[in-house]
């Protein structure tokens, strides 16, 4: 196992023998209740047991158990994160949506043989559980100069949240009217958006693409030497098909190459003061589309719970 911040943290954990025995008994009982399946190891060491107790994540969601100042065990908490009403897991990628919402664009950077790409998707992930006060979504900690993600909150939805947005910018040259851009926002549990609300259409036909909340992926200086080699006269012949191809092919490749930055932190704040954070890992896939005899691709965003040990997962969508 790599000597990263997780293994270093686990190595420093000191757990008493009594705590380990109680914790393993609880894990066994919880496993029998949830799935009827329990994994037994032939030999338990202090380090192995401490590692298992340090992070307790159930198949059906995240679990949090803590103690108050007097040592009394607090209520066990569980939550699930859903995409399109389907529960996110660690070993399956669920489809979030096609990357066509709102808008997007491509900038040609000839001197660097590169592209600047922006693409948006309706952000319809939601948390479900009991006794939850609010949920915080954040992309701020994963941003780099090359790739970052930004929420665009329509003003009526933004008014229900606490957010760090100040204007309606996606990037330095892109705007969405009547929206606030943010890298972090906190929404009361009961004000989370439903799938039905993402079907919103304005009475103003020019704003039909608006949804209450979008996630924009902004990429700067995406290497695109192949594109420039294949389309040397693109300045004089910017055919829509060429633009579409340039955007989706380079977007998908570069997005997945920078998967460490393609994450969303989801922090669940409970009414009793407990806090639990999960990471959502995002992926981009190119899906075949056949329409009236023609064949083309569309970029689709997928999500799963982040798992440091399982980078490749099956796709459902």
C-alpha positions as CSV (number, residue, x, y, z in Angstrom):
1,X,0.0,0.0,0.0
2,X,1.3,3.4,-0.8
3,X,2.6,5.6,2.0
4,X,0.0,8.3,1.5
5,X,-1.9,10.5,3.9
6,X,-4.4,7.8,4.6
7,X,-1.9,5.0,5.5
8,X,0.1,7.5,7.6
9,X,-3.1,8.5,9.5
10,X,-4.1,4.9,10.1
11,X,-0.5,3.9,11.2
12,X,-0.7,6.6,13.9
13,X,-4.0,5.3,15.4
14,X,-3.8,3.9,18.9
15,X,-6.7,1.6,19.7
16,X,-7.1,-0.4,22.9
17,X,-7.7,-4.2,22.8
18,X,-11.2,-3.7,24.4
19,X,-12.1,-1.2,21.7
20,X,-10.9,-3.4,18.9
21,X,-12.9,-6.4,20.2
22,X,-16.1,-4.3,20.6
23,X,-15.6,-2.7,17.2
24,X,-15.1,-6.1,15.4
25,X,-18.2,-7.5,17.1
26,X,-20.2,-4.4,16.0
27,X,-18.9,-4.7,12.4
28,X,-19.8,-8.4,12.4
29,X,-23.4,-7.7,13.6
30,X,-23.8,-4.8,11.2
31,X,-22.7,-7.0,8.3
32,X,-25.2,-9.7,9.1
33,X,-28.0,-7.2,9.4
34,X,-27.2,-5.4,6.1
35,X,-26.2,-8.2,3.7
36,X,-26.1,-11.5,5.5
37,X,-22.4,-11.7,4.5
38,X,-19.4,-11.3,6.8
39,X,-15.8,-11.5,5.8
40,X,-13.6,-13.3,8.4
41,X,-9.8,-12.9,8.4
42,X,-7.6,-15.7,9.8
43,X,-5.4,-13.4,11.8
44,X,-6.2,-9.9,13.2
45,X,-3.4,-7.5,14.1
46,X,-3.7,-4.3,16.0
47,X,-2.9,-2.3,12.8
48,X,-5.4,-4.3,10.7
49,X,-8.2,-3.9,13.2
50,X,-7.4,-0.2,13.6
51,X,-7.5,0.3,9.9
52,X,-11.0,-1.3,9.7
53,X,-12.3,0.8,12.6
54,X,-10.8,4.0,11.2
55,X,-13.2,4.2,8.3
56,X,-16.6,2.4,8.5
57,X,-18.4,2.6,5.1
58,X,-21.4,0.3,4.6
59,X,-22.5,-1.1,1.2
60,X,-25.7,0.9,1.4
61,X,-24.1,4.2,2.5
62,X,-21.8,5.9,4.8
63,X,-22.0,5.2,8.5
64,X,-20.9,7.4,11.4
65,X,-20.8,6.6,15.1
66,X,-19.3,8.8,17.8
67,X,-19.2,9.5,21.5
68,X,-20.2,12.7,23.3
69,X,-18.0,14.4,26.0
70,X,-19.2,11.9,28.6
71,X,-18.3,8.9,26.6
72,X,-21.8,7.9,25.7
73,X,-22.3,6.4,22.3
74,X,-24.2,8.7,20.0
75,X,-26.7,7.7,17.4
76,X,-25.4,5.8,14.4
77,X,-25.9,7.8,11.2
78,X,-26.3,6.5,7.7
79,X,-26.8,8.4,4.4
80,X,-26.8,7.6,0.7
81,X,-26.0,9.7,-2.3
82,X,-28.1,9.2,-5.3
83,X,-27.8,10.2,-9.0
84,X,-31.1,10.1,-10.9
85,X,-32.7,8.4,-7.9
86,X,-30.1,5.5,-8.1
87,X,-27.7,5.0,-5.2
88,X,-24.0,5.7,-5.7
89,X,-21.7,2.9,-4.8
90,X,-17.9,2.3,-4.9
91,X,-17.9,-0.4,-7.6
92,X,-20.4,0.9,-10.1
93,X,-20.5,4.1,-12.2
94,X,-23.9,5.6,-12.5
95,X,-24.9,8.0,-15.2
96,X,-25.4,11.6,-14.0
97,X,-26.3,13.3,-17.3
98,X,-25.2,14.1,-20.8
99,X,-22.8,17.1,-20.9
100,X,-25.0,19.4,-22.9
101,X,-26.8,21.5,-20.3
102,X,-26.7,25.3,-20.3
103,X,-23.9,25.9,-22.7
104,X,-20.2,25.4,-23.1
105,X,-17.6,26.3,-25.6
106,X,-14.2,25.7,-27.0
107,X,-11.3,28.1,-27.4
108,X,-8.5,27.5,-29.9
109,X,-5.0,28.3,-28.6
110,X,-3.0,28.0,-31.7
111,X,0.4,29.0,-30.4
112,X,0.3,26.1,-27.8
113,X,-1.5,23.6,-30.0
114,X,-4.1,23.4,-27.3
115,X,-7.8,24.0,-26.6
116,X,-9.7,25.6,-23.7
117,X,-12.9,23.8,-23.1
118,X,-16.0,24.5,-20.9
119,X,-18.8,22.0,-20.5
120,X,-21.8,21.9,-18.1
121,X,-24.1,19.2,-16.8
122,X,-27.2,19.3,-14.5
123,X,-26.1,18.6,-11.0
124,X,-28.7,16.2,-9.7
125,X,-26.8,14.4,-7.0
126,X,-28.6,14.4,-3.7
127,X,-28.2,13.0,-0.2
128,X,-30.8,11.0,1.6
129,X,-30.9,10.0,5.3
130,X,-32.4,10.7,8.7
131,X,-31.8,13.6,11.1
132,X,-29.7,15.6,8.5
133,X,-29.5,19.3,9.0
134,X,-27.7,20.3,5.8
135,X,-25.4,19.1,3.0
136,X,-22.3,20.8,1.7
137,X,-21.0,20.2,-1.8
138,X,-17.5,21.4,-2.7
139,X,-15.0,21.2,-5.6
140,X,-12.7,23.9,-4.3
141,X,-10.0,21.6,-2.8
142,X,-9.5,19.8,-6.1
143,X,-9.0,22.7,-8.5
144,X,-5.8,23.3,-10.4
145,X,-4.7,25.8,-13.0
146,X,-5.4,23.3,-15.7
147,X,-8.8,22.0,-14.6
148,X,-11.4,23.1,-12.1
149,X,-15.2,22.6,-11.5
150,X,-17.7,25.3,-10.6
151,X,-21.3,25.2,-9.6
152,X,-23.7,27.6,-11.3
153,X,-26.7,28.2,-9.0
154,X,-29.8,29.8,-10.4
155,X,-30.6,32.8,-8.2
156,X,-33.9,31.4,-6.8
157,X,-32.0,28.2,-5.7
158,X,-28.9,30.1,-4.6
159,X,-31.1,32.1,-2.2
160,X,-31.8,28.9,-0.3
161,X,-28.2,28.1,0.2
162,X,-25.0,29.4,1.8
163,X,-22.4,29.7,-1.0
164,X,-19.1,31.3,-1.7
165,X,-20.2,32.8,-5.1
166,X,-19.9,36.4,-5.9
167,X,-21.0,36.8,-9.5
168,X,-22.4,34.9,-12.5
169,X,-19.0,33.9,-14.1
170,X,-18.2,30.4,-15.2
171,X,-14.7,31.5,-16.2
172,X,-13.1,34.8,-17.0
173,X,-15.0,35.0,-20.3
174,X,-18.2,33.1,-19.8
175,X,-21.3,34.2,-17.9
176,X,-24.8,32.9,-17.2
177,X,-27.4,35.6,-16.4
178,X,-29.4,35.3,-13.2
179,X,-27.0,32.7,-11.7
180,X,-24.3,32.7,-9.0
181,X,-21.1,30.8,-9.5
182,X,-19.6,28.9,-6.5
183,X,-17.1,26.2,-5.7
184,X,-18.8,25.4,-2.4
185,X,-22.4,25.6,-1.3
186,X,-24.5,24.3,1.7
187,X,-28.1,23.6,1.3
188,X,-30.6,22.7,4.0
189,X,-31.6,19.0,3.7
190,X,-35.2,19.7,2.9
191,X,-34.2,22.2,0.1
192,X,-32.2,19.8,-2.0
193,X,-33.4,19.6,-5.5
194,X,-35.5,16.8,-6.9
195,X,-35.2,15.2,-10.3
196,X,-38.5,16.8,-11.3
197,X,-37.1,20.3,-10.7
198,X,-34.3,19.6,-13.2
199,X,-37.0,19.4,-15.9
200,X,-37.7,23.1,-15.3
201,X,-38.3,25.2,-18.4
202,X,-38.5,29.0,-18.4
203,X,-41.5,30.7,-20.0
204,X,-38.9,32.7,-21.8
205,X,-37.9,30.5,-24.7
206,X,-34.3,32.0,-24.9
207,X,-33.7,30.5,-21.4
208,X,-35.1,27.0,-21.9
209,X,-31.7,25.5,-21.1
210,X,-31.7,26.8,-17.6
211,X,-31.8,24.2,-14.8
212,X,-31.6,25.2,-11.0
213,X,-28.1,23.9,-10.6
214,X,-25.3,23.0,-13.0
215,X,-21.7,21.7,-12.6
216,X,-19.3,23.3,-15.1
217,X,-16.0,21.7,-15.9
218,X,-13.4,24.3,-17.1
219,X,-10.2,23.2,-18.8
220,X,-7.4,25.4,-19.8
221,X,-4.7,24.5,-22.4
222,X,-5.8,21.0,-23.2
223,X,-3.1,19.4,-25.4
224,X,-4.6,18.9,-28.8
225,X,-1.8,18.4,-31.3
226,X,-3.7,15.7,-33.1
227,X,-6.6,18.1,-33.7
228,X,-4.4,20.8,-35.2
229,X,-2.6,18.2,-37.4
230,X,-6.0,16.8,-38.7
231,X,-7.6,20.3,-39.2
232,X,-4.9,22.7,-40.4
233,X,-7.4,25.0,-42.0
234,X,-9.9,25.1,-39.0
235,X,-9.7,28.9,-38.8
236,X,-11.3,29.1,-42.2
237,X,-13.6,26.1,-41.9
238,X,-15.0,25.9,-38.5
239,X,-17.7,23.4,-39.3
240,X,-20.0,22.5,-36.4
241,X,-19.0,18.8,-36.7
242,X,-15.3,19.7,-36.3
243,X,-16.0,21.8,-33.2
244,X,-18.2,19.0,-31.7
245,X,-15.5,16.4,-32.4
246,X,-12.8,18.6,-31.0
247,X,-14.7,19.3,-27.8
248,X,-15.9,15.8,-26.9
249,X,-12.8,13.8,-27.8
250,X,-10.3,16.1,-26.1
251,X,-12.6,16.8,-23.2
252,X,-13.2,13.1,-22.4
253,X,-9.5,12.2,-22.7
254,X,-8.2,15.1,-20.7
255,X,-10.9,14.9,-18.1
256,X,-10.1,11.2,-17.3
257,X,-6.4,11.9,-17.3
258,X,-7.0,14.5,-14.6
259,X,-9.3,12.2,-12.5
260,X,-7.6,13.3,-9.3
261,X,-9.2,16.7,-9.9
262,X,-12.6,15.3,-11.0
263,X,-14.1,14.9,-7.5
264,X,-16.7,16.5,-5.4
265,X,-16.6,16.5,-1.6
266,X,-20.0,15.8,0.0
267,X,-20.3,16.7,3.7
268,X,-23.4,15.7,5.6
269,X,-24.1,17.8,8.7
270,X,-26.4,16.1,11.3
271,X,-28.8,17.8,13.7
272,X,-26.8,16.3,16.7
273,X,-23.5,17.9,15.5
274,X,-22.1,14.8,13.8
275,X,-20.3,15.4,10.4
276,X,-19.5,12.9,7.7
277,X,-17.8,13.5,4.4
278,X,-17.6,11.3,1.3
279,X,-15.9,12.0,-2.1
280,X,-17.6,11.5,-5.4
281,X,-15.4,10.5,-8.3
282,X,-16.5,11.6,-11.7
283,X,-15.7,10.0,-15.1
284,X,-16.5,10.9,-18.7
285,X,-17.5,8.3,-21.3
286,X,-18.1,8.8,-25.0
287,X,-21.4,7.0,-25.9
288,X,-22.4,6.0,-29.4
289,X,-25.4,7.7,-30.9
290,X,-27.2,6.5,-34.1
291,X,-29.7,9.0,-35.5
292,X,-31.3,8.8,-38.9
293,X,-28.5,6.8,-40.4
294,X,-25.7,9.0,-39.0
295,X,-23.3,8.0,-36.3
296,X,-21.7,10.3,-33.7
297,X,-20.7,10.4,-30.0
298,X,-22.0,12.3,-27.0
299,X,-20.0,12.9,-23.8
300,X,-21.7,11.5,-20.6
301,X,-20.8,12.1,-17.0
302,X,-20.7,9.2,-14.6
303,X,-20.2,9.1,-10.9
304,X,-19.3,6.6,-8.1
305,X,-18.2,6.8,-4.5
306,X,-14.5,7.4,-4.5
307,X,-12.5,4.3,-3.7
308,X,-8.7,4.6,-3.5
309,X,-8.3,0.9,-4.1
310,X,-10.7,0.5,-7.1
311,X,-9.9,2.9,-10.0
312,X,-11.7,0.8,-12.6
313,X,-15.4,0.1,-12.2
314,X,-18.2,-1.2,-14.4
315,X,-20.5,1.3,-16.0
316,X,-24.3,1.4,-15.7
317,X,-26.2,4.0,-17.6
